[in-house]
């Protein structure tokens, strides 16, 4: 009843929001009401009936359930099996999702976290230290709204309309999937099992189309992935009806299949489509016209083609959208910097075919060995790319820095200024070359044009190194925050099949941060100019809100009170940065990376684009800038194009050529969604490709992991059957994973039985012979040598944040994944990978129990076992 929904939304009895399902608690979903404040609590949708056929991602209308209206839901307080928990929610068995039951029958070797930057849960960390979010909604304090709710209407079926990647299985009469995967002649339905656990299973009719496509009757391959779309879900049906939507993706573990899977999973598959012919025709005409009119356009600009301008980019970069120059004013002891950005806005006019496609894509998507560009190649790789010795049109930001302090000159005649320019880069450099120069190494001299010399370019590099170092030091001393990330760069140039031949970890060297500091300054200067200009109400800025105080406090209490790190401070970005750096210095890189991850998960918000107004808080928390935007990458980010247009209009005194406020607000929402989707797609693909790489090399990966939490299975304590586990963070994969404590027959594991990839691998997996939960933050593992000699038994002590050797092993699962295990002290790799880990990091931290509200006991030696 649309009228009832309208009345309910108006009188506050109903709420609109997006339903977000949990992949770790399959019967639970959350809805944050539209317009809720950051600290407001989500509504909890518990169970199948309350979810009312809504999909993850649907925009729904929900009604808060009053106490006594929970239906199948009951609240139990303290005692009983919960072992002293403050409160928990149970579903009656009648309301349990059918597919959830069936999933539990399957091996649970892999359980990777689904924690996200914006979600309250801190992954495994929250399971180690309960937060107020773990309590029943009625018991939580602070904020508003929250509580149990039910879905009464679906306002926008965004989740239900998306394509879902699934594996196909026979539909057994008992509600399960056929173990032999054989579809019989009499079968009328198939079951589609989504790879995304947040999505429900779907039923697919066996008809002429499915028989032909799947060669039915016959055997289905359970490792083959298919795109499926929901076509309806009747109120009387336990599962929705779906249909095949497109061609088979391929088998799990195949590079192309995993790539397509990641794109569909994050709704980026349309970016893979070729640009339409009429759009390409428009761009080709634009290129020809621009070439004809180039000199006449230069007359309208500041002609800097004789300036010593150069580029520094990754060696593999194809679209060069930024260039720099530097001059030294000896009299004033100031350094003048020009940051020259490809003038994409000059070529891509608002409302053109290329612009409309860019508005839809909003970003380039970077895959392992290719890029799905936001703009056609004729623009991003040719017309707009600042290639050496090619005259180009640019939009330039100029600013001055004190050589002594690195301070930005923001007032007077030399305050930042902006111009449309024409440039011609005289030299192309990559980060490795610049770093070698800074390190005093000899390199093959790159070509330098326009009569300039390599020595002059080197002088510019060292001048920039000097002043940017002071800028960077001043930024962090002034209160900025920097978080390190381990990104894998795969080597595919010599590969014939696209599978990487190797990889390296991206190193953020001085050559990188020189460019980073210059781009930050240019973005900062542009943001301040547009936010304080006549078109401030259409200016696109980038905001990073301060962390949620309540969630940040959970981490602070744990660090100070539970772990004894009394010097930990997190009052502002600068304090967080100094605290993390102190961890690095005392405990080493692995623990430092883990603590930074915990900090990011502890209420840290995701930076977002927004359209400025006088009441908005424009402060960027991490950078500690009053104003910030993105101006420097218009080839691959649409918000940068929006910023260019507004800045150009401000400089020229125009009132057109840019999106008006409401249109811009809608556009930046799409940009925010696509940016997050692109990042998550790349992260998922990185992990999948790393597993594919290990398979191709027939090897496992040994590294150091950091212990986050201990979980003792409440249902069974019999050795070999209990699902006891320890959550470990692996910085290289950027993810925390449960390492299950399985004991095999003797000291060596049966790899095939565990579902691990072992084809051609010359290695041995040793499992603990026994283990003991000694206290909340302490577990002892007992190891036997490969020959099983019990007289040589060794004990390994694990505490919270212990940094210990782990092994990553690809699995034979859909999609491809990995399992994580501790490395036996009898394995030669253990000592090899942990050689440089400080003893304090290996030791970890004793857990100091603090009696207070909001702390969940995961393990208590004096209490009954607790369910993780």
Residue pairs with C-beta under 8 A, 6 or more apart in sequence:
5 14
5 61
5 152
5 153
5 155
8 14
8 61
8 63
8 152
9 15
9 16
9 61
13 63
13 64
14 61
14 62
14 63
14 152
15 31
15 33
15 34
15 43
15 61
15 62
15 63
15 64
15 145
15 149
16 33
16 34
16 59
16 60
16 61
16 62
16 155
17 31
17 32
17 33
17 34
17 36
17 43
17 59
17 60
17 62
18 31
18 32
18 57
18 58
18 59
18 60
18 158
19 29
19 30
19 31
19 45
19 51
19 54
19 55
19 56
19 57
19 58
19 59
19 60
19 151
19 159
20 29
20 30
20 31
20 32
20 42
20 56
20 57
21 28
21 29
21 56
21 198
21 199
22 28
22 29
22 30
22 114
22 198
23 114
23 196
23 197
23 198
24 111
24 113
24 114
26 97
26 100
26 103
26 197
27 46
27 47
27 48
27 91
27 95
27 96
27 97
27 100
28 44
28 45
28 46
29 44
29 45
29 51
29 54
29 56
30 42
30 43
30 44
30 45
31 42
31 43
31 45
31 60
31 62
31 149
31 151
32 40
32 42
32 43
33 40
33 43
33 62
33 145
36 145
37 143
37 144
38 545
38 548
38 605
39 142
39 143
39 548
39 549
39 550
40 143
40 144
40 145
40 146
41 133
41 137
41 140
41 143
41 144
41 145
41 146
41 147
42 120
42 145
42 146
43 62
43 64
43 145
43 146
43 147
43 148
43 149
44 89
44 137
44 146
44 147
44 148
44 149
45 51
45 54
45 62
45 148
45 149
45 150
45 151
46 73
46 89
46 91
46 148
47 71
47 72
47 73
47 91
47 95
47 96
48 95
48 96
48 97
49 71
49 72
49 95
49 150
50 65
50 71
50 73
50 148
50 149
50 150
50 151
51 150
51 151
52 150
52 151
52 152
53 151
53 154
53 233
53 235
53 240
54 60
54 151
54 154
54 159
54 160
55 157
55 159
55 160
55 162
55 199
55 200
55 230
56 159
56 196
56 198
56 199
57 158
57 159
57 160
57 162
58 154
58 155
58 156
58 157
58 158
58 159
58 160
59 154
59 155
59 156
59 158
60 151
60 153
60 154
60 155
61 151
61 152
61 153
61 154
61 155
62 149
62 150
62 151
62 152
63 149
63 150
63 152
64 145
64 147
64 148
64 149
65 71
65 147
65 148
65 149
65 150
67 138
70 148
71 95
71 150
72 91
72 92
72 94
72 95
73 89
73 90
73 91
73 92
73 95
73 148
74 89
74 90
74 92
75 87
75 88
75 89
75 136
75 138
76 82
76 87
76 88
76 90
77 86
77 87
78 84
78 85
78 86
78 87
81 714
81 864
81 867
82 88
82 866
82 867
83 714
83 857
83 860
83 863
83 864
83 865
83 866
84 857
84 860
84 863
84 866
85 856
85 857
85 866
86 135
86 136
86 139
86 853
86 856
87 135
87 136
87 139
88 136
89 136
89 148
97 200
98 175
98 201
98 238
98 239
99 193
99 200
99 201
99 239
101 175
102 175
102 176
102 177
103 197
105 176
107 754
107 755
108 723
108 740
109 740
109 754
109 755
109 756
109 811
109 819
110 737
110 811
110 813
110 817
110 818
110 819
111 725
111 737
111 738
111 740
112 735
112 736
112 737
112 738
112 817
113 123
113 124
113 727
113 735
113 736
113 737
115 121
115 122
115 123
115 601
115 736
116 680
117 600
117 601
117 604
117 605
117 606
118 605
118 606
120 126
120 131
120 133
120 548
120 551
120 603
121 133
121 601
122 131
122 551
122 554
122 555
122 598
122 601
122 602
123 601
123 708
123 727
123 736
124 708
124 709
124 727
124 729
124 736
124 738
125 555
125 558
125 598
125 601
125 602
125 708
125 709
125 736
126 133
126 134
126 554
127 709
127 711
127 727
127 856
127 858
127 868
128 558
128 708
128 709
128 710
128 727
128 777
128 800
128 858
129 554
129 557
129 558
129 562
129 855
129 856
130 854
130 855
130 856
130 857
130 858
131 551
131 554
131 854
132 140
132 141
132 142
132 550
132 554
132 853
132 854
133 140
134 854
134 856
135 854
137 146
137 147
137 148
138 147
140 146
142 550
143 550
154 160
159 199
160 230
160 233
160 240
161 229
161 230
162 229
162 267
163 227
163 228
163 229
163 245
163 246
163 264
163 269
164 192
164 194
164 196
164 199
164 202
164 227
164 228
164 229
164 230
164 242
164 264
165 194
165 195
165 196
165 225
165 226
165 227
165 228
165 249
165 261
165 264
165 265
165 815
166 192
166 193
166 194
166 195
166 202
166 225
166 226
166 227
166 228
166 242
167 192
167 193
167 195
167 222
167 223
167 224
167 225
167 226
167 814
168 190
168 191
168 192
168 193
168 204
168 214
168 220
168 222
168 224
168 226
169 177
169 178
169 181
169 190
169 191
169 192
169 193
169 220
169 222
170 177
170 178
170 180
170 181
170 182
170 183
170 184
170 187
170 190
170 191
170 220
171 177
171 178
171 187
171 189
171 190
171 191
171 203
172 178
177 191
177 193
180 219
181 219
181 220
181 221
181 222
182 217
182 218
182 219
182 220
183 190
183 206
183 214
183 216
183 217
183 218
183 219
183 220
184 217
185 217
187 206
187 216
187 217
188 205
188 206
189 203
189 204
189 205
189 206
190 203
190 204
190 205
190 206
190 210
190 214
190 220
191 201
191 202
191 203
191 204
192 201
192 202
192 203
192 204
192 226
192 228
192 242
193 201
194 200
194 201
194 202
194 228
195 225
195 261
195 265
195 814
195 815
196 265
200 239
200 240
201 239
202 228
202 230
202 239
202 240
202 241
202 242
203 237
203 239
203 240
203 241
203 242
204 210
204 228
204 241
204 242
204 243
204 244
205 241
205 243
206 216
209 244
210 216
210 244
211 217
213 244
214 220
221 251
222 814
223 251
223 252
223 253
223 812
223 814
224 248
224 249
224 250
224 251
224 252
225 248
225 249
225 250
225 251
225 252
225 257
225 261
225 814
225 815
226 244
226 248
226 249
227 244
227 245
227 246
227 247
227 249
227 264
228 242
228 243
228 244
228 245
229 242
229 243
229 245
230 240
230 241
230 242
231 240
231 241
231 242
231 243
232 240
232 241
233 239
233 240
233 241
234 241
249 257
249 260
249 261
249 264
250 256
250 257
250 260
251 257
252 258
252 813
252 814
252 815
252 816
253 691
253 692
253 695
253 810
253 812
253 816
255 368
255 497
255 498
255 499
255 689
255 692
256 498
258 685
258 688
258 689
258 692
258 815
258 816
259 367
259 368
259 685
260 269
260 272
261 688
261 815
262 681
262 684
262 685
262 688
263 269
263 271
263 272
263 365
263 681
265 681
265 684
266 677
266 678
266 680
266 681
266 684
267 677
268 365
268 372
268 674
268 677
268 678
268 681
270 360
271 361
271 365
271 372
272 372
275 357
275 376
276 353
276 357
278 353
279 353
279 354
279 357
279 376
280 376
280 378
282 352
282 353
282 354
283 354
283 376
283 378
283 379
284 378
286 347
286 354
286 379
286 383
287 378
287 379
287 382
287 383
290 297
290 347
290 383
290 393
294 391
294 393
297 393
297 422
298 305
298 391
298 393
298 422
300 420
301 393
301 419
301 420
301 421
301 422
302 396
302 419
302 420
302 421
302 422
303 421
303 422
304 325
304 338
304 340
304 394
304 396
304 421
304 422
304 423
305 391
305 422
305 423
305 424
306 424
306 450
307 325
307 338
307 423
308 325
308 426
308 450
308 452
308 456
308 457
308 460
309 323
309 324
309 325
309 338
309 340
309 423
309 424
309 425
309 426
310 323
310 324
310 325
310 388
310 425
310 426
310 427
310 428
310 429
310 457
310 460
311 320
311 322
311 323
311 324
311 386
311 388
311 425
311 427
311 428
311 429
312 324
312 429
312 430
312 431
312 434
312 511
312 514
312 515
313 320
313 428
313 429
313 430
313 431
314 430
314 431
315 430
315 431
315 432
316 493
317 430
318 371
318 380
318 381
318 385
319 373
319 380
319 381
319 384
319 385
319 635
319 636
320 342
320 385
320 386
320 387
320 425
320 428
321 341
321 342
321 344
321 384
321 385
321 386
321 632
321 633
321 634
321 635
321 636
322 339
322 340
322 341
322 342
322 386
322 515
322 519
322 632
322 633
323 339
323 340
323 386
323 394
323 423
323 425
324 337
324 338
324 339
324 340
324 464
324 515
324 518
325 337
325 338
325 340
325 460
326 335
326 336
326 337
326 338
326 460
326 463
326 464
327 335
327 336
328 334
328 335
328 336
328 403
328 463
329 335
329 336
329 400
332 414
333 402
333 403
333 404
334 400
334 401
334 402
334 403
334 409
334 414
335 400
335 401
335 402
335 403
335 463
335 467
336 398
336 399
336 400
336 414
337 398
337 399
337 400
337 401
337 464
337 518
337 521
338 396
338 397
338 398
339 396
339 397
339 398
339 518
339 519
339 521
339 522
339 632
340 386
340 394
340 395
340 396
340 421
340 423
341 394
341 395
341 396
341 397
341 522
341 631
341 632
341 633
341 634
341 640
341 644
342 384
342 385
342 386
342 392
342 393
342 394
342 395
342 634
342 635
343 384
343 392
343 393
343 394
343 395
343 420
343 644
344 375
344 379
344 384
344 634
344 635
344 640
344 641
344 644
345 395
345 634
345 641
345 644
345 645
345 648
346 393
346 395
346 420
347 379
347 383
347 384
348 354
348 355
348 358
348 375
348 379
348 641
349 355
349 657
350 645
350 657
350 658
350 659
354 375
354 376
354 379
355 641
358 374
358 375
358 638
358 641
359 638
359 667
359 670
360 670
361 372
361 374
361 638
361 674
362 374
362 637
362 638
362 639
362 667
362 670
362 671
362 674
362 675
363 374
363 636
363 637
363 638
363 671
363 674
363 675
363 678
364 371
364 372
364 373
364 374
364 380
364 635
364 636
364 637
365 371
365 372
365 678
365 681
365 682
366 678
366 682
367 682
367 685
368 490
368 492
368 498
368 500
368 685
368 686
368 689
369 490
369 492
369 495
369 498
373 380
373 636
374 380
374 635
374 636
374 637
374 638
375 384
375 635
379 635
380 635
380 636
384 392
384 634
384 635
385 392
385 635
386 392
386 394
386 423
386 425
387 425
387 428
388 425
388 426
388 427
388 428
388 447
388 449
389 424
389 425
389 426
389 449
389 450
390 424
390 425
391 422
391 423
391 424
392 422
392 423
392 424
392 425
393 420
393 421
393 422
394 420
394 421
394 422
394 423
395 418
395 419
395 420
395 421
395 631
395 644
395 647
395 648
396 418
396 419
396 420
396 421
396 423
397 416
397 417
397 418
397 522
397 525
397 526
397 631
398 416
398 417
398 418
398 419
399 408
399 409
399 415
399 416
399 417
399 521
399 522
399 525
400 408
400 409
400 414
401 407
401 408
401 409
401 467
401 470
401 471
401 521
402 409
403 466
403 467
404 470
405 470
405 474
406 467
406 468
406 469
406 470
406 471
406 472
406 473
406 474
407 474
408 416
408 471
408 521
408 524
408 525
409 415
410 416
416 525
416 528
416 529
418 525
418 526
418 529
418 647
418 651
419 651
420 648
420 651
424 449
424 450
425 449
426 448
426 449
426 450
426 452
426 457
427 446
427 447
427 448
427 449
427 452
427 457
428 446
429 446
429 457
431 509
431 511
431 512
431 515
432 511
433 443
433 446
434 461
434 511
434 514
435 509
435 510
435 511
436 442
436 443
437 443
437 458
437 461
438 461
438 462
438 465
438 510
438 511
445 454
446 454
448 454
448 456
448 457
461 514
464 514
464 518
465 510
465 514
468 513
468 514
468 517
468 518
469 510
471 517
471 521
472 513
472 517
475 517
475 520
475 623
475 624
476 482
476 574
476 577
477 574
478 574
478 624
479 572
479 573
479 574
479 624
480 573
480 574
480 577
480 622
480 623
480 624
481 573
481 574
481 576
481 577
481 621
481 622
481 623
481 624
482 577
482 622
483 580
483 596
483 599
483 600
483 622
484 508
484 592
484 593
484 596
485 734
486 505
486 506
486 593
486 731
486 732
486 734
487 505
487 506
487 686
488 503
488 504
488 505
488 506
488 686
488 690
488 732
489 503
489 504
489 505
489 506
490 500
490 502
490 503
490 689
490 693
491 500
491 501
491 502
491 503
491 504
492 498
492 499
492 500
492 501
494 501
495 501
499 692
499 693
499 696
500 689
500 692
500 693
500 696
503 690
503 693
505 732
519 632
520 623
522 631
522 632
523 542
523 628
523 629
523 630
523 631
523 632
524 623
524 625
524 627
524 628
526 629
526 631
526 643
526 647
527 539
527 541
527 542
527 618
527 625
527 627
527 628
527 629
527 631
528 626
528 627
529 647
529 650
530 536
530 539
530 541
530 612
530 629
530 643
530 646
530 647
530 650
531 539
531 541
531 612
531 618
531 627
533 539
533 650
534 650
535 646
535 649
535 650
535 658
536 612
536 613
536 614
537 611
537 612
537 613
537 661
538 611
538 646
538 658
538 659
538 660
538 661
538 664
539 611
539 612
539 629
539 643
539 646
540 609
540 610
540 611
540 612
540 629
540 639
540 642
540 643
540 646
540 664
540 668
541 609
541 610
541 611
541 612
541 616
541 618
541 627
541 628
541 629
542 607
542 608
542 609
542 610
542 620
542 628
542 629
542 630
542 639
543 607
543 608
543 609
543 610
543 616
543 617
543 618
543 619
543 620
543 628
544 605
544 607
544 608
544 619
544 620
544 621
544 622
544 623
544 628
545 605
545 617
545 621
546 605
546 619
546 621
547 570
547 602
547 603
547 604
547 605
547 621
548 603
548 605
549 603
550 603
551 602
551 603
552 570
552 602
552 603
552 604
554 602
554 603
554 854
555 570
555 598
555 599
555 602
555 603
556 568
556 570
557 850
559 565
559 568
560 566
560 568
561 848
561 850
562 777
562 800
562 847
562 848
562 849
562 850
563 800
563 801
563 845
563 846
563 847
563 848
564 845
564 846
564 848
565 583
565 845
567 579
567 582
568 579
569 575
569 576
569 578
569 579
570 576
570 579
570 599
572 624
573 621
573 622
573 623
573 624
574 624
576 599
580 592
580 595
580 596
580 599
581 592
583 591
583 592
583 595
584 591
584 592
586 838
586 840
587 803
587 838
587 840
587 841
588 803
588 836
588 837
588 838
588 841
590 704
590 705
590 706
590 731
590 803
590 837
590 841
591 706
591 801
591 803
591 841
593 706
593 731
594 706
594 708
594 729
594 731
594 801
594 803
595 801
597 729
597 731
597 734
597 736
605 621
606 676
607 620
607 622
608 668
608 672
609 630
609 639
609 668
609 671
609 672
609 675
610 616
610 665
610 668
611 661
611 664
611 665
611 668
612 618
618 626
618 627
618 628
619 625
619 626
620 626
620 627
620 628
629 639
629 643
630 637
630 639
630 640
630 643
631 640
631 643
631 644
631 647
632 640
633 640
634 640
634 641
634 643
634 644
637 671
638 667
638 671
639 668
639 671
642 658
642 659
642 664
642 667
642 668
645 657
645 658
645 659
646 658
648 654
648 657
649 655
649 656
649 657
649 658
658 664
659 667
683 734
686 733
687 733
687 735
687 817
687 818
688 815
688 816
690 701
690 733
690 818
691 810
691 811
691 816
691 817
691 818
692 810
692 816
694 700
694 701
694 757
694 808
694 809
694 810
695 757
695 759
695 810
698 759
698 760
698 761
698 762
699 761
699 763
700 761
700 763
700 807
700 808
700 809
700 810
701 807
701 808
702 805
702 806
702 807
702 808
702 823
702 829
702 830
702 832
702 833
703 730
703 732
703 805
703 806
703 808
703 833
704 803
704 804
704 805
704 806
704 833
704 834
704 837
705 728
705 729
705 730
705 739
705 803
705 804
705 805
705 806
705 820
706 728
706 729
706 731
706 801
706 802
706 803
707 726
707 727
707 728
707 798
707 799
707 800
707 801
707 802
707 803
707 804
707 844
708 727
708 728
708 729
708 736
708 800
708 801
709 726
709 727
709 800
709 858
710 726
710 727
710 773
710 776
710 777
710 779
710 798
710 858
710 859
711 723
711 724
711 725
711 726
711 727
711 738
711 858
711 859
711 868
712 722
712 724
712 773
712 858
712 859
712 865
712 866
712 868
713 722
713 723
713 724
713 725
713 865
713 867
713 868
714 864
714 865
714 866
714 867
714 868
715 722
715 723
715 867
716 722
716 723
717 865
719 743
719 770
720 742
720 743
720 744
722 741
723 740
724 740
724 741
724 771
724 773
725 738
725 739
725 740
725 741
725 868
726 738
726 739
726 741
726 779
726 798
726 822
727 736
727 737
727 738
727 739
728 736
728 737
728 738
728 739
728 806
728 820
729 735
729 736
730 736
730 737
730 806
730 808
730 820
733 808
733 818
737 818
737 819
737 820
738 820
739 806
739 820
739 821
739 822
740 819
741 767
741 768
741 771
741 781
742 749
742 754
742 767
743 767
743 768
743 769
743 770
744 750
744 767
746 784
746 788
747 766
747 767
747 769
747 783
747 784
747 785
747 786
747 788
747 824
747 826
748 764
748 765
748 766
748 767
748 786
749 756
749 765
749 766
749 767
751 758
751 765
752 758
754 819
755 811
755 812
755 813
755 819
756 765
756 809
756 810
756 811
756 812
756 819
757 809
757 810
757 811
757 812
764 786
764 827
765 807
765 809
765 821
766 783
766 786
766 823
766 824
766 826
766 827
767 821
767 824
768 781
768 782
768 783
768 822
768 824
769 782
769 783
769 784
769 793
770 781
770 782
771 779
771 780
771 781
771 782
772 779
772 780
772 782
773 779
773 859
773 861
774 780
774 861
775 847
775 859
775 861
776 847
776 849
776 857
776 858
776 859
776 860
776 861
777 799
777 800
777 845
777 846
777 847
777 859
778 797
778 798
778 799
778 846
778 847
779 797
779 798
780 795
780 796
780 797
780 798
781 795
781 796
781 798
781 822
782 793
782 794
782 795
782 796
783 793
783 794
783 795
783 796
783 824
783 825
783 826
784 790
784 792
784 793
784 826
785 792
785 826
786 826
794 825
794 826
796 804
796 822
796 825
798 804
798 844
799 843
799 844
799 845
799 846
799 847
800 844
800 845
800 846
800 847
801 841
801 844
801 845
802 841
802 842
802 843
802 844
803 834
803 837
803 841
803 842
803 844
804 822
804 823
804 834
804 842
805 822
805 823
805 827
805 829
805 830
805 831
805 833
805 834
806 820
806 821
806 822
806 823
807 820
807 821
807 822
807 823
807 829
808 818
808 819
808 820
809 818
809 819
809 820
809 821
810 816
810 817
810 818
811 817
811 818
811 819
823 829
823 830
823 833
824 830
834 842
857 863
857 866
858 866
858 868
859 866
860 866
